[in-house]
Amino acid sequence: MGLEEKAGDLGIVTTTLEGVVNWGRTKAMWPMLFGLACCAIEMMAGQASNYDMSRFGLELMRASPRQADLMIVAGRVSRKMAPVLRRLYDQMPEPKWVVAMGDCASCGGVYNNYAIVQGVDEIVPVDVYVAGCPPRPEALIDGILQLHEKIKRDKITDHADGKPVRIEQAERGALKPLG
Amino acid sequence: MVMHAHAYPNIEIPTPSQIAAVALDNEPDENGEQSMILSMGPQHPSTHGVLRLAVELNGENVVQLAPDVGFLHTGIEKTIETKTYTKSIVLTDRMDYLAPMSNNMVYVAAIEKLMKQDVPERAQTLRVLLLEITRINSHLVWLGTHALDLAAMSVFFYAMREREYILDIFEMLTGARMMTSYFRVGGLAWDIPADFIPTVEDFLTHFLPKVDEYEDLLTNNLLWKQRTLGVGVVNAADAIALGLSGANLRASGVDWDLRKTMPYSGYETYQFDVPVGYNGDIYDRYRCRVQEMRESVKIARQAIERLKQMHGQPYITDNRKVAPPPKSEITYSMESLIHHFKLWTEGFRPPRGSAYMAIESPRGEIGCYVVSDGTPQPWRVHFRAPSFINLQALPHIAKGKLMADLVALIASIDPVLGEVDR
């Protein structure tokens, strides 16, 4: 902290570029306004009066995937919905993150049957899983704060070759193909 | 009011593929006008879930539209066939996730009807109380999202504030905020906690003036009236022919509420009014539902007065073939232990046959048809989902309306996609 000591009380803080970028990314995430089932109601409750997720910078729910950087998969994903969900994910610009909210999105939940995708990580890469059926709004907020912690550890060099991490992951075969 | 059965009036409900066919053969007419095919949803903020609408537009006007459902198909009815009767109660919660208690109620009531199982009076009264609180809960979400769709954002925050109070009551009672799974065949899962009744009383006292607050925001609001008055009119004959139920039907002037016409759980002994509309437009549906919240408070208060007299009475039947014995009995009664073991390992066996039970859910007539083949698993369970049947009225109502009114129409029908697709 040599510079600050020399500069005296001038209100200057030094940090890393990575720190600033990641800080910016966590403090104003724009989730996609996209609810599937029961969990969406708790997500709404999280947005509403008592829990007020905008305290954590999640104020602006964007209905368009083009303007969102966080996808909260709130609810069960059926086989008919899966291609739609994947397309929405692909339409989001990088960098982007996914929270699987609730048991159904995480692992299929109580529905081990023909209709429900057994965990949304079969079709999109998930950063944080939130347990509960449905999770309380506090649990969702906690999940998003966990995601913030994760983002703070991101390296800019992950994106250095101009290729988004997810695409690189897909090429390595880390992501399962759709279908 | 006696309505005669209509032959099908001039109601056309296109399919999504018919709308898609329009897109293939979409040539401009002699005036150079061409219709536009718009796919609204399944990811759309105003379709209340994952509903997709295939809309054919002529400028701003809807020529025809077709709802494309199934994006939330969960296979609940099929899954129920693989589980015992009691285990499936948790699945019914997740159909109409705004009113889980109504789903629980119709499912257990259908089984009770099939087994000719009586329910203790205290359990019935508690059920009525919980069903009415659920109705308020569901209507609050409807009111909030409906107003939000028409850009009245404050109402959403007001409504969700009171809803949290209800969720706290549910949590105190069952441990879960939304998915309560509290009803059992023959009664309820466990007794109410000691401070349940005072909390509900507090809530009702707190809540009633809040309904006036919502009405202050909307009922005489010029913008609200312009968007809702005379929009999306369904006349009584069409409403009946389309199979509408609940507030959607009553707003058209048909006095039909299953709590009055086919009472269950002792509803015939409560004093309450059924709000009935006149015009069948969005505004009347709004007025009906808001008034229903006040009537629900009235019923809940009567139920509380009765519950105070019933302290100590059983909350579930003492028929050990259906309801498990209390834990304390198991330690000294061999027979109780056997009953407990049989119920948890195998489940009970209703007689061969079938039963249909319908109740008035916040959305309308929810029905449950149970077919038993005498085994511990149901052979078939079907739900008559009011959202699904109300939604099929949308192409009829929205025909020729403005695209902007379509958003208001969807919200006023109040579909829950979890129940539509099941």
HADDOCK unambig.tbl for C-alpha pairs under 7 A between the chains (distance, minus, plus):
assign (segid A and resid 33 and name CA) (segid B and resid 45 and name CA) 6.54 0.50 0.50
assign (segid A and resid 34 and name CA) (segid B and resid 43 and name CA) 6.23 0.50 0.50
assign (segid A and resid 34 and name CA) (segid B and resid 45 and name CA) 7.00 0.50 0.50
assign (segid A and resid 35 and name CA) (segid B and resid 49 and name CA) 5.97 0.50 0.50
assign (segid A and resid 36 and name CA) (segid B and resid 49 and name CA) 5.61 0.50 0.50
assign (segid A and resid 36 and name CA) (segid B and resid 50 and name CA) 6.06 0.50 0.50
assign (segid A and resid 37 and name CA) (segid B and resid 49 and name CA) 6.78 0.50 0.50
assign (segid A and resid 37 and name CA) (segid B and resid 418 and name CA) 6.22 0.50 0.50
assign (segid A and resid 38 and name CA) (segid B and resid 94 and name CA) 6.94 0.50 0.50
assign (segid A and resid 38 and name CA) (segid B and resid 97 and name CA) 5.56 0.50 0.50
assign (segid A and resid 45 and name CA) (segid B and resid 160 and name CA) 6.77 0.50 0.50
assign (segid A and resid 48 and name CA) (segid B and resid 157 and name CA) 5.63 0.50 0.50
assign (segid A and resid 48 and name CA) (segid B and resid 160 and name CA) 6.30 0.50 0.50
assign (segid A and resid 49 and name CA) (segid B and resid 157 and name CA) 5.41 0.50 0.50
assign (segid A and resid 49 and name CA) (segid B and resid 160 and name CA) 6.60 0.50 0.50
assign (segid A and resid 49 and name CA) (segid B and resid 161 and name CA) 5.73 0.50 0.50
assign (segid A and resid 50 and name CA) (segid B and resid 161 and name CA) 6.46 0.50 0.50
assign (segid A and resid 63 and name CA) (segid B and resid 44 and name CA) 6.83 0.50 0.50
assign (segid A and resid 63 and name CA) (segid B and resid 45 and name CA) 6.24 0.50 0.50
assign (segid A and resid 77 and name CA) (segid B and resid 72 and name CA) 6.87 0.50 0.50
assign (segid A and resid 78 and name CA) (segid B and resid 71 and name CA) 6.32 0.50 0.50
assign (segid A and resid 78 and name CA) (segid B and resid 72 and name CA) 5.60 0.50 0.50
assign (segid A and resid 78 and name CA) (segid B and resid 73 and name CA) 6.05 0.50 0.50
assign (segid A and resid 78 and name CA) (segid B and resid 74 and name CA) 6.53 0.50 0.50
assign (segid A and resid 80 and name CA) (segid B and resid 71 and name CA) 5.34 0.50 0.50
assign (segid A and resid 81 and name CA) (segid B and resid 71 and name CA) 5.06 0.50 0.50
assign (segid A and resid 113 and name CA) (segid B and resid 75 and name CA) 6.98 0.50 0.50
assign (segid A and resid 115 and name CA) (segid B and resid 73 and name CA) 6.39 0.50 0.50
assign (segid A and resid 115 and name CA) (segid B and resid 74 and name CA) 5.35 0.50 0.50
assign (segid A and resid 115 and name CA) (segid B and resid 75 and name CA) 5.75 0.50 0.50
assign (segid A and resid 116 and name CA) (segid B and resid 74 and name CA) 6.01 0.50 0.50
